[in-house]
Amino acid sequence: MTRKYNNSSYIPSKCWVGDGQKISYPTREEAEVAARVAEYDHHIKLEVYKCEYGDHWHLTSINFQKNKHKRS
């Protein structure tokens, strides 16, 4: 039995945030799933936030998010 595999790689959408690009997710739910996968696979805790430059979502570390709220 021969199986055909798709060898193309997934290229996520990105947007410019500050000086670099960040992966963007079209919905909060997709971003939350990505955050849970990262937590399971890499043992890091991430949070989601709405991009201030577009209609999509990004991931961030909890420490950054806490510090962001303190500065407001």
C-alpha positions as CSV (number, residue, x, y, z in Angstrom):
1,M,0.0,0.0,0.0
2,T,1.4,3.4,-1.0
3,R,0.6,6.5,0.9
4,K,0.9,10.0,-0.5
5,Y,1.9,12.7,2.0
6,N,1.7,16.4,1.6
7,N,5.2,17.7,2.0
8,S,4.3,21.4,2.0
9,S,4.8,23.2,5.2
10,Y,2.3,25.3,7.1
11,I,3.1,29.0,6.9
12,P,1.2,31.0,9.6
13,S,-0.2,34.5,9.1
14,K,2.0,37.2,10.7
15,C,1.7,40.8,11.4
16,W,4.2,43.5,12.4
17,V,4.1,44.3,16.1
18,G,6.9,46.7,17.3
19,D,10.1,45.8,15.6
20,G,9.2,42.2,14.6
21,Q,6.5,39.9,13.2
22,K,4.3,37.8,15.4
23,I,2.1,34.9,14.4
24,S,-1.5,36.0,14.2
25,Y,-4.7,33.9,14.7
26,P,-8.0,34.8,13.1
27,T,-10.0,34.0,16.3
28,R,-9.5,34.0,20.0
29,E,-10.4,30.3,20.1
30,E,-7.6,29.4,17.7
31,A,-5.1,31.5,19.7
32,E,-6.2,29.8,22.9
33,V,-5.8,26.3,21.3
34,A,-2.3,27.3,20.2
35,A,-1.5,28.5,23.7
36,R,-2.6,25.2,25.2
37,V,-0.6,23.2,22.7
38,A,2.5,25.3,23.5
39,E,1.9,24.7,27.2
40,Y,1.6,21.0,26.7
41,D,4.5,20.6,24.2
42,H,7.0,23.2,25.6
43,H,5.8,23.7,29.2
44,I,5.4,27.4,28.8
45,K,2.3,29.4,29.8
46,L,1.0,31.8,27.2
47,E,-2.0,34.1,27.1
48,V,-3.9,35.5,24.2
49,Y,-4.5,39.2,23.4
50,K,-6.3,41.1,20.6
51,C,-4.0,42.9,18.2
52,E,-4.2,46.6,18.4
53,Y,-3.3,46.9,14.7
54,G,-5.7,44.4,13.1
55,D,-8.7,42.1,13.6
56,H,-6.7,39.1,14.9
57,W,-5.1,37.6,18.0
58,H,-1.6,37.0,19.3
59,L,0.1,35.0,22.1
60,T,2.2,36.5,24.8
61,S,3.9,35.3,28.0
62,I,2.1,35.9,31.2
63,N,4.9,38.1,32.7
64,F,4.6,40.5,29.7
65,Q,0.9,40.7,30.0
66,K,1.0,41.4,33.8
67,N,3.6,44.1,33.3
68,K,1.5,45.6,30.5
69,H,-1.4,46.0,32.9
70,K,0.7,47.5,35.6
71,R,1.9,50.3,33.2
72,S,-1.6,51.3,32.2
